Amino acid sequence: MAGEHTRGGRPLARLLVLAVLHVNFIALGLEPDFMFPLENVTIAQGRDAMFTCVVNNLGGYRVSGDSATARVAWIKADTKAILAIHEHVITNNARLSVTHNDYNTWTLNIRGVKREDRGQYMCQVNTDPMKMQTAFLEVVIPPDIIYEETSGDMMVPEGGSAKLVCKARGFPPPKILWRREDGGDLISRGGPQGKTKVTSLEGDVVNLTKVTRSEMGAYLCIAANGVPPSVSKRIMLHVHFHPLVQVPNQLVGAPSSTDVTLQCHVEASPKAINYWTRENGEMIISNDKYQMSEINSSAYSVQMRLIIKNIHRSDLGGYKCISKNSIGDAEGNIRLYEMELPHHKSRDDDDVDSVKEETNDVHSSLQGSRWEGGPRTQDAGFLGRPPPGAATRSTSHATFLISTLVYVAW
């Protein structure tokens, strides 16, 4: 063609077009790739979950045989259900949404995750061949006690058997741990060593045989699976037995006109009616003379107290503490007697008695203490001090009396 520039026998315009196409081919030929792996997600039921997919070189890549660029799609791999393409949700699930930052990041959001949302999720790019990456959504469920399958409060006679059952649901499946509410020991009966005391037991079922009153109380079954919060249920075990009365002091003495306290220890289940009587059967009631009280020391034991004020001779004698429940009754006996206070002499009385004793001793000694030529000095000195074994206490007036007696005797 006239006027057409050529180079190497080819028109220059054609060379320029080929060069542009070649550059475009290089630019558009970069295939998409994932910048980061898709991460697994573990989420508690009811919370929100998200998957983030980062794809590079997606904007200029055109799908083979299609004028449109490549797209990112979200697929539920285990069901092969297409959830969303680009930012458009395909599935009929109002809890799903997709966000795109207009560059290279796509995020799948799942609100209020349910158990059925658990499974494999795929971020896919429709290249040829297709590229994809997957991650797993694990939906965990906090433990929950199944009350219709769990024991309630129960009663067994002492020496009988009890079966405590606790069932729980959740994911992962919860483990059950048993403890005493008061922190006391549990009796393990299933081991090779027979009965052993432990602080806790594991398992859905606890079998108690030959139950004793010490095993009465509240038991806690605690369900936990690593997903907070743990849950528990309180089961009350009542052990029934007839009353038992113990008397610490069966013989009590007190001085007249003083107050005295009588005590009895009672064990009973179910709770007993406790009262006091005189030995003739007369029931005692609280008034200005008598004060009665009970102090609980455990779930099945109490301490009975009876205070008798300003006791006189008519208060002396026998008293009974009586305990009755629906299974039986028991009583304890206490005898109250008058205790006489010892007579304590005053200090002046003691001094007078001592002087009298010393004077008598000196007078007796003087009856046989005369020698010819007058008294001996050592004898006179002896008279001025107590003889061996005598009381060492002396007073000024005692010394005066002794000196006077010596003078008179001579």
C-alpha contacts under 8 A as a table, 3 or more apart, distances in Angstrom:
res1	aa1	res2	aa2	distance
1	M	4	E	5.73
4	E	11	P	6.63
4	E	12	L	7.75
5	H	11	P	5.81
5	H	12	L	5.59
5	H	13	A	7.83
6	T	9	G	5.80
6	T	10	R	5.23
6	T	11	P	4.29
6	T	12	L	5.12
7	R	10	R	5.27
7	R	11	P	6.27
7	R	12	L	6.00
10	R	14	R	7.34
10	R	15	L	7.34
11	P	14	R	5.53
11	P	15	L	6.71
12	L	15	L	5.11
12	L	16	L	6.39
13	A	16	L	5.14
13	A	17	V	6.38
14	R	17	V	5.17
14	R	18	L	6.25
15	L	18	L	5.15
15	L	19	A	6.16
16	L	19	A	5.07
16	L	20	V	6.31
17	V	20	V	5.19
17	V	21	L	6.19
18	L	21	L	5.08
18	L	22	H	6.01
19	A	22	H	4.99
19	A	23	V	6.25
20	V	23	V	5.10
20	V	24	N	6.13
21	L	24	N	5.02
21	L	25	F	5.99
22	H	25	F	5.05
22	H	26	I	6.35
23	V	26	I	5.16
23	V	27	A	6.21
24	N	27	A	5.01
24	N	28	L	5.83
25	F	28	L	5.18
25	F	29	G	5.54
26	I	29	G	5.04
26	I	30	L	6.99
27	A	30	L	6.27
27	A	60	G	7.62
28	L	60	G	5.41
28	L	61	Y	5.45
28	L	62	R	7.35
29	G	61	Y	6.70
30	L	57	N	6.43
30	L	61	Y	6.92
31	E	57	N	6.24
31	E	58	L	7.30
31	E	61	Y	6.58
31	E	127	T	7.96
32	P	55	V	6.42
32	P	56	N	5.39
32	P	57	N	4.59
32	P	58	L	5.04
32	P	61	Y	7.27
32	P	125	V	7.95
32	P	127	T	7.91
33	D	55	V	5.66
33	D	56	N	5.41
33	D	57	N	6.86
33	D	58	L	7.95
34	F	37	P	6.95
34	F	53	C	7.57
34	F	54	V	5.82
34	F	55	V	4.61
34	F	56	N	6.22
35	M	54	V	5.56
35	M	55	V	5.90
35	M	56	N	6.48
36	F	53	C	7.40
36	F	54	V	6.26
37	P	53	C	7.71
37	P	133	Q	7.03
38	L	51	F	7.06
38	L	52	T	6.69
38	L	53	C	6.23
38	L	123	C	7.92
38	L	133	Q	6.37
38	L	134	T	6.09
38	L	135	A	5.62
39	E	51	F	7.18
39	E	52	T	7.93
39	E	135	A	5.60
39	E	136	F	7.72
40	N	135	A	4.76
40	N	136	F	4.82
40	N	137	L	6.05
40	N	138	E	7.88
41	V	49	A	7.31
41	V	50	M	7.78
41	V	51	F	7.72
41	V	135	A	7.54
41	V	136	F	6.28
41	V	137	L	4.91
41	V	138	E	6.13
42	T	137	L	5.90
42	T	138	E	4.54
42	T	139	V	5.91
42	T	140	V	7.03
43	I	47	R	6.72
43	I	48	D	7.58
43	I	49	A	6.65
43	I	113	V	7.83
43	I	137	L	7.65
43	I	138	E	6.33
43	I	139	V	5.21
43	I	140	V	6.05
44	A	47	R	5.88
44	A	113	V	7.65
44	A	139	V	5.63
44	A	140	V	4.72
44	A	141	I	5.69
44	A	142	P	7.39
44	A	227	V	7.58
45	Q	112	G	7.12
45	Q	113	V	5.38
45	Q	114	K	5.54
45	Q	115	R	6.66
45	Q	139	V	5.82
45	Q	140	V	5.92
45	Q	141	I	5.50
46	G	111	R	7.83
46	G	112	G	4.34
46	G	113	V	4.96
46	G	114	K	6.29
47	R	111	R	6.73
47	R	112	G	4.90
47	R	113	V	5.61
48	D	109	N	7.37
48	D	110	I	5.71
48	D	111	R	4.46
48	D	112	G	5.21
48	D	113	V	5.85
49	A	109	N	6.03
49	A	110	I	5.16
49	A	111	R	6.51
49	A	112	G	7.96
49	A	113	V	6.80
50	M	107	T	6.64
50	M	108	L	5.43
50	M	109	N	4.51
50	M	110	I	6.05
51	F	107	T	5.59
51	F	108	L	5.16
51	F	109	N	6.79
52	T	105	T	6.97
52	T	106	W	5.90
52	T	107	T	4.41
52	T	108	L	6.49
53	C	105	T	5.78
53	C	106	W	5.22
53	C	107	T	6.19
53	C	123	C	6.53
54	V	104	N	5.51
54	V	105	T	4.46
54	V	106	W	6.41
55	V	58	L	6.50
55	V	104	N	5.18
55	V	105	T	6.44
56	N	104	N	5.92
57	N	60	G	6.66
57	N	61	Y	6.91
58	L	61	Y	5.48
58	L	69	T	7.50
58	L	70	A	6.31
58	L	71	R	7.59
58	L	104	N	7.47
59	G	69	T	6.58
59	G	70	A	7.34
60	G	69	T	6.41
61	Y	69	T	5.34
61	Y	70	A	5.87
62	R	66	D	6.82
62	R	67	S	6.35
62	R	68	A	5.74
62	R	69	T	4.04
62	R	70	A	5.57
63	V	66	D	5.33
63	V	67	S	6.99
63	V	68	A	6.48
63	V	69	T	5.82
63	V	70	A	5.52
63	V	126	N	7.26
63	V	127	T	6.10
63	V	128	D	7.27
64	S	127	T	7.87
64	S	128	D	7.06
66	D	69	T	7.81
70	A	125	V	6.70
70	A	126	N	5.87
70	A	127	T	6.51
71	R	85	I	6.91
71	R	86	H	5.96
71	R	125	V	5.79
71	R	126	N	6.14
72	V	85	I	5.93
72	V	86	H	5.19
72	V	106	W	7.82
72	V	123	C	6.88
72	V	124	Q	5.64
72	V	125	V	4.78
72	V	126	N	7.04
73	A	82	I	7.48
73	A	83	L	7.56
73	A	84	A	5.59
73	A	85	I	4.22
73	A	86	H	5.90
73	A	123	C	5.96
73	A	124	Q	5.13
73	A	125	V	6.39
73	A	126	N	7.94
74	W	82	I	6.21
74	W	83	L	5.34
74	W	84	A	5.12
74	W	85	I	6.43
74	W	108	L	7.57
74	W	121	Y	7.25
74	W	122	M	5.70
74	W	123	C	4.98
74	W	124	Q	6.31
75	I	80	K	6.30
75	I	81	A	5.65
75	I	82	I	4.44
75	I	83	L	5.25
75	I	84	A	7.16
75	I	121	Y	5.99
75	I	122	M	5.09
75	I	123	C	6.70
75	I	124	Q	7.50
76	K	79	T	5.72
76	K	80	K	5.40
76	K	81	A	5.25
76	K	82	I	6.48
76	K	83	L	6.79
76	K	119	G	7.46
76	K	120	Q	6.13
76	K	121	Y	4.80
76	K	122	M	6.26
77	A	80	K	4.80
77	A	81	A	7.06
77	A	119	G	7.67
77	A	120	Q	5.28
77	A	121	Y	5.46
77	A	122	M	6.00
78	D	119	G	6.61
78	D	120	Q	5.97
78	D	121	Y	7.93
81	A	91	T	7.77
82	I	85	I	7.92
82	I	90	I	6.64
82	I	91	T	6.74
83	L	89	V	5.92
83	L	90	I	5.24
83	L	91	T	4.98
84	A	87	E	6.75
84	A	88	H	5.40
84	A	89	V	4.10
84	A	90	I	4.91
84	A	91	T	6.96
84	A	98	V	7.32
85	I	88	H	5.36
85	I	89	V	6.57
85	I	90	I	7.14
86	H	98	V	7.63
86	H	100	H	7.81
86	H	106	W	7.75
87	E	97	S	7.76
87	E	98	V	5.20
87	E	99	T	6.12
87	E	100	H	6.68
88	H	97	S	7.96
88	H	98	V	7.06
89	V	92	N	7.91
89	V	96	L	7.24
89	V	97	S	6.38
89	V	98	V	7.06
93	N	96	L	5.82
94	A	97	S	7.72
95	R	109	N	7.91
95	R	110	I	5.66
95	R	111	R	5.06
95	R	112	G	7.14
96	L	108	L	7.22
96	L	109	N	5.67
96	L	110	I	4.86
96	L	111	R	6.62
97	S	108	L	6.04
97	S	109	N	5.24
97	S	110	I	6.86
98	V	106	W	6.86
98	V	107	T	5.50
98	V	108	L	4.71
98	V	109	N	6.07
99	T	106	W	5.79
99	T	107	T	5.25
99	T	108	L	6.84
99	T	109	N	7.93
100	H	103	Y	7.44
100	H	104	N	7.68
100	H	105	T	5.79
100	H	106	W	4.68
100	H	107	T	6.57
101	N	104	N	6.90
101	N	105	T	5.79
101	N	106	W	6.98
102	D	105	T	7.49
110	I	113	V	6.26
113	V	117	D	6.37
113	V	139	V	7.36
114	K	117	D	5.42
114	K	118	R	7.53
114	K	139	V	7.18
115	R	118	R	5.81
115	R	139	V	5.91
115	R	140	V	7.86
117	D	137	L	7.48
117	D	139	V	7.43
118	R	136	F	7.65
118	R	137	L	5.23
118	R	138	E	5.37
118	R	139	V	5.57
119	G	136	F	5.63
119	G	137	L	5.33
119	G	138	E	6.80
120	Q	134	T	6.63
120	Q	135	A	5.77
120	Q	136	F	4.47
120	Q	137	L	6.29
121	Y	134	T	5.48
121	Y	135	A	5.47
121	Y	136	F	6.07
121	Y	137	L	7.22
122	M	132	M	6.59
122	M	133	Q	5.68
122	M	134	T	4.33
122	M	135	A	6.67
123	C	132	M	5.53
123	C	133	Q	5.48
123	C	134	T	6.30
124	Q	130	M	7.22
124	Q	131	K	5.80
124	Q	132	M	4.18
124	Q	133	Q	6.66
125	V	130	M	6.03
125	V	131	K	5.25
125	V	132	M	6.11
126	N	129	P	7.57
126	N	130	M	5.02
126	N	131	K	6.73
127	T	130	M	4.57
127	T	131	K	6.32
128	D	131	K	7.94
139	V	171	F	7.90
140	V	170	G	7.56
140	V	171	F	5.14
140	V	172	P	6.60
140	V	227	V	7.13
141	I	170	G	4.97
141	I	171	F	4.76
141	I	172	P	7.17
141	I	227	V	6.85
142	P	170	G	5.52
142	P	171	F	6.76
142	P	224	A	7.80
142	P	225	N	7.07
142	P	226	G	7.96
142	P	227	V	5.05
142	P	228	P	5.99
142	P	229	P	6.43
142	P	230	S	7.25
143	P	168	A	6.43
143	P	169	R	5.60
143	P	170	G	4.50
143	P	171	F	7.26
143	P	173	P	7.81
143	P	174	P	6.02
143	P	223	A	6.18
143	P	224	A	6.01
143	P	225	N	6.52
143	P	227	V	7.37
143	P	229	P	7.51
143	P	230	S	6.36
143	P	231	V	6.58
144	D	168	A	5.34
144	D	169	R	5.30
144	D	170	G	6.30
144	D	223	A	7.36
144	D	231	V	6.53
145	I	150	T	7.69
145	I	166	C	7.52
145	I	167	K	6.00
145	I	168	A	4.25
145	I	169	R	6.50
145	I	223	A	7.24
145	I	231	V	7.08
145	I	232	S	7.24
145	I	233	K	7.49
146	I	149	E	5.63
146	I	150	T	6.30
146	I	166	C	7.72
146	I	167	K	5.42
146	I	168	A	5.09
146	I	169	R	6.78
147	Y	150	T	4.96
147	Y	151	S	7.73
147	Y	167	K	7.48
149	E	165	V	7.59
149	E	166	C	6.97
149	E	167	K	5.99
150	T	164	L	8.00
150	T	165	V	5.29
150	T	166	C	4.47
150	T	167	K	5.61
151	S	164	L	5.93
151	S	165	V	5.19
151	S	166	C	6.39
151	S	235	I	7.11
152	G	235	I	5.74
152	G	236	M	7.46
153	D	235	I	5.10
153	D	236	M	4.62
153	D	237	L	6.00
153	D	238	H	7.84
154	M	235	I	7.80
154	M	236	M	6.43
154	M	237	L	5.27
154	M	238	H	6.16
155	M	237	L	5.93
155	M	238	H	4.52
155	M	239	V	5.82
155	M	240	H	7.16
156	V	160	G	6.03
156	V	161	S	6.81
156	V	162	A	6.74
156	V	211	V	7.97
156	V	237	L	7.72
156	V	238	H	6.35
156	V	239	V	5.13
156	V	240	H	6.32
157	P	160	G	5.40
157	P	211	V	7.84
157	P	239	V	5.42
157	P	240	H	4.75
157	P	241	F	6.39
158	E	210	K	7.13
158	E	211	V	5.58
158	E	212	T	5.46
158	E	213	R	6.41
158	E	239	V	5.60
158	E	240	H	5.78
158	E	241	F	5.91
159	G	209	T	7.33
159	G	210	K	4.11
159	G	211	V	4.82
159	G	212	T	6.10
160	G	209	T	6.25
160	G	210	K	5.04
160	G	211	V	5.57
161	S	207	N	7.52
161	S	208	L	5.47
161	S	209	T	4.31
161	S	210	K	5.76
161	S	211	V	6.02
162	A	207	N	6.07
162	A	208	L	5.00
162	A	209	T	6.49
162	A	211	V	7.55
163	K	205	V	6.98
163	K	206	V	5.88
163	K	207	N	4.66
163	K	208	L	6.17
164	L	205	V	5.62
164	L	206	V	5.07
164	L	207	N	6.40
164	L	208	L	8.00
165	V	204	D	5.78
165	V	205	V	4.59
165	V	206	V	6.61
166	C	176	I	7.35
166	C	204	D	5.16
166	C	205	V	6.48
166	C	221	C	6.42
167	K	176	I	7.85
167	K	204	D	6.15
168	A	174	P	6.53
168	A	176	I	7.84
168	A	223	A	6.57
169	R	173	P	6.35
169	R	174	P	6.53
170	G	173	P	5.29
170	G	174	P	6.09
170	G	225	N	7.56
171	F	174	P	7.00
171	F	225	N	7.19
172	P	225	N	5.97
173	P	225	N	6.41
174	P	223	A	5.73
174	P	224	A	5.07
174	P	225	N	4.41
175	K	202	E	7.58
175	K	203	G	7.12
175	K	223	A	5.62
175	K	224	A	5.57
175	K	225	N	6.21
176	I	202	E	5.75
176	I	203	G	5.31
176	I	204	D	5.84
176	I	221	C	6.39
176	I	222	I	5.56
176	I	223	A	4.74
176	I	224	A	6.84
177	L	200	S	6.71
177	L	201	L	5.74
177	L	202	E	4.54
177	L	203	G	6.41
177	L	221	C	5.69
177	L	222	I	5.09
177	L	223	A	6.59
178	W	200	S	5.42
178	W	201	L	5.02
178	W	202	E	6.16
178	W	203	G	7.83
178	W	219	Y	6.91
178	W	220	L	5.60
178	W	221	C	4.66
178	W	222	I	6.28
179	R	183	G	7.20
179	R	186	L	7.36
179	R	199	T	6.66
179	R	200	S	4.98
179	R	201	L	6.93
179	R	219	Y	5.87
179	R	220	L	5.25
179	R	221	C	6.74
179	R	222	I	7.97
180	R	183	G	5.18
180	R	184	G	5.64
180	R	185	D	6.91
180	R	186	L	6.96
180	R	199	T	7.81
180	R	200	S	7.75
180	R	217	G	7.53
180	R	218	A	6.16
180	R	219	Y	4.72
180	R	220	L	6.11
181	E	184	G	7.50
181	E	217	G	7.67
181	E	218	A	5.49
181	E	219	Y	5.70
181	E	220	L	6.19
182	D	217	G	7.90
182	D	218	A	7.49
183	G	199	T	7.53
184	G	199	T	6.97
185	D	197	K	5.70
185	D	198	V	5.41
185	D	199	T	4.94
185	D	200	S	7.53
186	L	197	K	5.61
186	L	198	V	5.29
186	L	199	T	5.94
186	L	200	S	6.55
186	L	201	L	7.62
186	L	215	E	7.55
187	I	195	K	6.20
187	I	196	T	5.65
187	I	197	K	4.83
187	I	198	V	6.39
187	I	208	L	7.78
188	S	191	G	6.96
188	S	194	G	7.62
188	S	195	K	5.46
188	S	196	T	5.14
188	S	197	K	6.10
188	S	198	V	6.64
188	S	201	L	7.60
189	R	194	G	5.46
189	R	195	K	4.60
189	R	196	T	6.69
189	R	207	N	7.81
189	R	208	L	7.43
189	R	209	T	7.93
190	G	194	G	6.54
190	G	195	K	7.51
191	G	194	G	5.55
191	G	195	K	7.36
191	G	196	T	7.93
193	Q	196	T	7.08
198	V	201	L	7.29
201	L	206	V	7.79
203	G	206	V	7.19
208	L	211	V	6.25
211	V	215	E	6.64
211	V	239	V	7.58
212	T	215	E	5.62
212	T	216	M	7.41
212	T	239	V	7.28
213	R	216	M	5.39
213	R	239	V	5.78
213	R	240	H	7.68
213	R	241	F	7.93
215	E	237	L	7.90
215	E	239	V	7.76
216	M	236	M	7.91
216	M	237	L	5.46
216	M	238	H	5.47
216	M	239	V	5.57
216	M	299	A	7.64
217	G	236	M	5.76
217	G	237	L	5.39
217	G	238	H	6.66
217	G	299	A	7.13
218	A	234	R	6.35
218	A	235	I	5.58
218	A	236	M	4.32
218	A	237	L	6.11
219	Y	234	R	5.72
219	Y	235	I	5.09
219	Y	236	M	6.13
219	Y	237	L	7.33
220	L	232	S	6.35
220	L	233	K	5.62
220	L	234	R	4.71
220	L	235	I	6.25
221	C	232	S	5.38
221	C	233	K	5.44
221	C	234	R	6.73
221	C	235	I	7.82
222	I	230	S	7.04
222	I	231	V	5.80
222	I	232	S	4.22
222	I	233	K	6.77
223	A	230	S	5.83
223	A	231	V	5.40
223	A	232	S	6.00
224	A	227	V	7.18
224	A	228	P	7.79
224	A	229	P	7.74
224	A	230	S	4.85
224	A	231	V	6.86
225	N	228	P	7.93
225	N	230	S	7.54
226	G	230	S	7.96
227	V	230	S	7.32
238	H	269	S	7.84
239	V	269	S	6.70
239	V	270	P	7.96
240	H	268	A	7.57
240	H	269	S	4.72
240	H	270	P	5.78
241	F	268	A	6.20
241	F	269	S	5.41
241	F	270	P	7.31
241	F	327	I	6.63
242	H	268	A	5.81
242	H	269	S	6.73
242	H	324	K	7.98
242	H	325	N	6.85
242	H	326	S	7.84
242	H	327	I	5.08
242	H	328	G	4.91
242	H	329	D	6.44
243	P	266	V	6.80
243	P	267	E	5.53
243	P	268	A	4.25
243	P	269	S	7.17
243	P	272	A	7.33
243	P	323	S	6.30
243	P	324	K	6.56
243	P	325	N	6.95
243	P	327	I	7.92
243	P	328	G	6.44
243	P	329	D	5.55
243	P	330	A	5.74
244	L	266	V	5.64
244	L	267	E	5.09
244	L	268	A	6.39
244	L	323	S	7.92
244	L	329	D	7.88
244	L	330	A	6.03
244	L	331	E	7.95
245	V	264	C	6.72
245	V	265	H	5.71
245	V	266	V	4.62
245	V	267	E	6.62
245	V	322	I	7.92
245	V	323	S	7.41
245	V	330	A	6.12
245	V	331	E	5.93
245	V	332	G	5.96
246	Q	264	C	5.86
246	Q	265	H	5.04
246	Q	266	V	6.43
246	Q	332	G	6.66
247	V	250	Q	6.12
247	V	263	Q	6.73
247	V	264	C	4.83
247	V	265	H	6.31
247	V	332	G	6.16
247	V	333	N	7.40
247	V	334	I	7.64
248	P	263	Q	7.05
248	P	264	C	6.79
248	P	265	H	7.80
249	N	252	V	6.52
249	N	263	Q	7.61
249	N	334	I	7.16
250	Q	333	N	6.37
250	Q	334	I	4.39
250	Q	335	R	6.15
251	L	334	I	5.80
251	L	335	R	4.98
251	L	336	L	6.18
251	L	337	Y	7.68
252	V	262	L	7.74
252	V	334	I	7.24
252	V	335	R	6.18
252	V	336	L	4.95
252	V	337	Y	6.39
253	G	336	L	5.72
253	G	337	Y	4.85
253	G	338	E	5.51
253	G	339	M	5.28
254	A	258	T	7.00
254	A	259	D	7.75
254	A	260	V	6.51
254	A	336	L	7.69
254	A	337	Y	6.69
254	A	338	E	5.32
254	A	339	M	4.90
254	A	340	E	7.93
255	P	258	T	5.99
255	P	311	I	7.88
255	P	338	E	5.45
255	P	339	M	4.63
255	P	340	E	5.76
255	P	341	L	6.71
256	S	310	N	7.15
256	S	311	I	5.58
256	S	312	H	5.60
256	S	313	R	7.56
256	S	338	E	6.30
256	S	339	M	7.32
256	S	340	E	7.81
257	S	309	K	7.85
257	S	310	N	4.31
257	S	311	I	5.01
257	S	312	H	6.14
258	T	309	K	6.52
258	T	310	N	4.64
258	T	311	I	5.75
259	D	307	I	6.91
259	D	308	I	5.64
259	D	309	K	4.33
259	D	310	N	5.17
259	D	311	I	6.29
260	V	307	I	5.72
260	V	308	I	5.37
260	V	309	K	6.60
260	V	311	I	7.61
261	T	305	R	6.67
261	T	306	L	5.57
261	T	307	I	4.41
261	T	308	I	6.37
262	L	305	R	5.72
262	L	306	L	5.08
262	L	307	I	6.43
262	L	334	I	7.63
263	Q	303	Q	6.97
263	Q	304	M	5.59
263	Q	305	R	4.72
263	Q	306	L	6.53
264	C	303	Q	5.87
264	C	304	M	5.05
264	C	305	R	6.71
264	C	321	C	6.67
264	C	332	G	7.21
265	H	301	S	7.26
265	H	302	V	6.06
265	H	303	Q	4.62
265	H	304	M	6.16
266	V	301	S	5.52
266	V	302	V	5.38
266	V	303	Q	6.22
266	V	304	M	7.30
266	V	323	S	7.23
267	E	300	Y	5.54
267	E	301	S	4.26
267	E	302	V	6.60
268	A	271	K	5.95
268	A	272	A	6.04
268	A	300	Y	5.46
268	A	301	S	6.41
268	A	325	N	7.32
269	S	272	A	6.85
269	S	300	Y	5.77
269	S	325	N	7.38
270	P	300	Y	7.73
270	P	325	N	6.49
270	P	326	S	7.24
271	K	300	Y	7.03
271	K	325	N	6.50
272	A	323	S	6.00
272	A	324	K	5.12
272	A	325	N	4.39
272	A	326	S	7.84
273	I	323	S	5.64
273	I	324	K	5.23
273	I	325	N	6.32
274	N	304	M	7.81
274	N	321	C	7.26
274	N	322	I	5.63
274	N	323	S	4.44
274	N	324	K	6.56
275	Y	283	M	7.72
275	Y	284	I	7.62
275	Y	321	C	5.97
275	Y	322	I	5.46
275	Y	323	S	6.75
276	W	283	M	6.13
276	W	284	I	5.56
276	W	306	L	7.81
276	W	319	Y	7.17
276	W	320	K	5.58
276	W	321	C	4.65
276	W	322	I	6.14
277	T	280	N	7.72
277	T	281	G	5.58
277	T	282	E	5.28
277	T	283	M	4.24
277	T	284	I	5.20
277	T	319	Y	5.88
277	T	320	K	5.19
277	T	321	C	6.69
277	T	322	I	7.81
278	R	281	G	5.42
278	R	282	E	5.24
278	R	283	M	6.53
278	R	284	I	7.07
278	R	318	G	6.06
278	R	319	Y	4.57
278	R	320	K	6.13
279	E	282	E	7.32
279	E	317	G	7.40
279	E	318	G	4.84
279	E	319	Y	5.24
279	E	320	K	6.41
284	I	290	Y	7.55
285	I	290	Y	6.92
285	I	292	M	7.96
286	S	289	K	7.42
286	S	290	Y	5.11
286	S	291	Q	5.12
286	S	292	M	6.19
287	N	290	Y	5.28
287	N	291	Q	6.50
288	D	291	Q	7.42
288	D	309	K	7.79
289	K	308	I	5.98
289	K	309	K	5.38
289	K	310	N	7.68
290	Y	306	L	6.84
290	Y	307	I	5.70
290	Y	308	I	5.02
290	Y	309	K	6.51
291	Q	306	L	5.80
291	Q	307	I	5.07
291	Q	308	I	6.85
292	M	304	M	7.52
292	M	305	R	5.64
292	M	306	L	4.67
292	M	307	I	6.44
293	S	304	M	6.11
293	S	305	R	5.30
293	S	306	L	6.80
294	E	302	V	6.23
294	E	303	Q	5.47
294	E	304	M	4.77
294	E	305	R	6.26
295	I	302	V	5.39
295	I	303	Q	5.10
295	I	304	M	6.83
296	N	299	A	7.50
296	N	301	S	6.14
296	N	302	V	4.33
296	N	303	Q	6.46
297	S	300	Y	7.88
297	S	301	S	5.62
297	S	302	V	5.47
297	S	303	Q	7.18
298	S	301	S	5.16
298	S	302	V	7.10
304	M	321	C	7.82
308	I	311	I	6.49
311	I	314	S	7.87
311	I	315	D	5.83
311	I	316	L	7.78
312	H	315	D	5.44
312	H	316	L	7.11
313	R	316	L	5.49
313	R	338	E	7.59
315	D	336	L	7.87
316	L	335	R	7.64
316	L	336	L	5.22
316	L	337	Y	5.43
316	L	338	E	6.97
317	G	335	R	5.43
317	G	336	L	5.20
317	G	337	Y	6.53
318	G	333	N	6.93
318	G	334	I	5.74
318	G	335	R	4.35
318	G	336	L	6.24
319	Y	333	N	5.84
319	Y	334	I	5.17
319	Y	335	R	6.13
319	Y	336	L	7.64
320	K	331	E	6.55
320	K	332	G	5.57
320	K	333	N	4.70
320	K	334	I	6.31
321	C	331	E	5.49
321	C	332	G	5.22
321	C	333	N	6.64
322	I	329	D	7.42
322	I	330	A	5.98
322	I	331	E	4.31
322	I	332	G	6.60
323	S	329	D	5.53
323	S	330	A	5.45
323	S	331	E	6.18
324	K	327	I	7.91
324	K	328	G	5.95
324	K	329	D	4.18
324	K	330	A	6.63
325	N	328	G	5.60
325	N	329	D	6.29
345	K	349	D	6.25
345	K	350	D	6.74
346	S	349	D	5.28
346	S	350	D	6.46
347	R	350	D	5.08
347	R	351	D	6.30
348	D	351	D	5.08
348	D	352	V	6.28
349	D	352	V	5.26
349	D	353	D	6.20
350	D	353	D	5.22
350	D	354	S	6.12
351	D	354	S	5.06
351	D	355	V	6.23
351	D	394	S	7.91
351	D	395	T	7.96
352	V	355	V	5.15
352	V	356	K	6.23
353	D	356	K	5.13
353	D	357	E	6.26
354	S	357	E	5.14
354	S	358	E	6.21
354	S	391	A	7.55
354	S	393	R	7.90
355	V	358	E	5.11
355	V	359	T	5.97
355	V	394	S	7.64
355	V	398	A	5.72
356	K	359	T	5.13
356	K	360	N	6.20
357	E	360	N	5.27
357	E	361	D	6.27
358	E	361	D	5.06
358	E	362	V	6.20
358	E	386	P	7.66
358	E	390	A	7.89
359	T	362	V	5.17
359	T	363	H	6.13
359	T	401	L	7.52
359	T	402	I	6.54
360	N	363	H	5.13
360	N	364	S	6.20
361	D	364	S	5.26
361	D	365	S	6.32
362	V	365	S	5.08
362	V	366	L	6.31
362	V	383	L	7.07
362	V	402	I	7.31
363	H	366	L	5.26
363	H	367	Q	6.66
363	H	405	L	7.37
364	S	367	Q	5.52
364	S	368	G	7.72
365	S	368	G	6.11
365	S	369	S	6.53
366	L	369	S	5.02
366	L	370	R	7.58
366	L	406	V	7.76
366	L	409	A	7.04
367	Q	370	R	7.83
370	R	374	G	7.40
370	R	375	P	6.49
371	W	374	G	5.96
371	W	375	P	6.10
371	W	376	R	7.77
372	E	375	P	7.75
375	P	379	D	6.95
375	P	380	A	6.99
376	R	379	D	5.24
376	R	380	A	6.37
377	T	380	A	5.01
377	T	381	G	6.09
378	Q	381	G	4.94
378	Q	382	F	6.02
379	D	382	F	4.87
379	D	383	L	6.28
380	A	383	L	5.08
380	A	384	G	6.72
381	G	384	G	5.28
381	G	385	R	7.13
382	F	385	R	5.67
382	F	386	P	7.73
382	F	387	P	7.61
383	L	386	P	7.47
383	L	402	I	7.84
383	L	406	V	7.91
384	G	399	T	7.67
384	G	402	I	7.43
384	G	403	S	7.61
386	P	390	A	5.92
386	P	391	A	7.29
386	P	392	T	6.85
387	P	390	A	5.65
394	S	398	A	6.40
394	S	399	T	7.39
395	T	398	A	5.20
395	T	399	T	6.50
396	S	399	T	5.24
396	S	400	F	6.38
397	H	400	F	4.97
397	H	401	L	6.31
398	A	401	L	5.21
398	A	402	I	6.35
399	T	402	I	5.18
399	T	403	S	6.28
400	F	403	S	5.23
400	F	404	T	6.29
401	L	404	T	5.15
401	L	405	L	6.27
402	I	405	L	5.21
402	I	406	V	6.38
403	S	406	V	5.21
403	S	407	Y	6.44
404	T	407	Y	5.19
404	T	408	V	6.29
405	L	408	V	5.15
405	L	409	A	6.07
406	V	409	A	5.23
406	V	410	W	6.38
407	Y	410	W	5.37
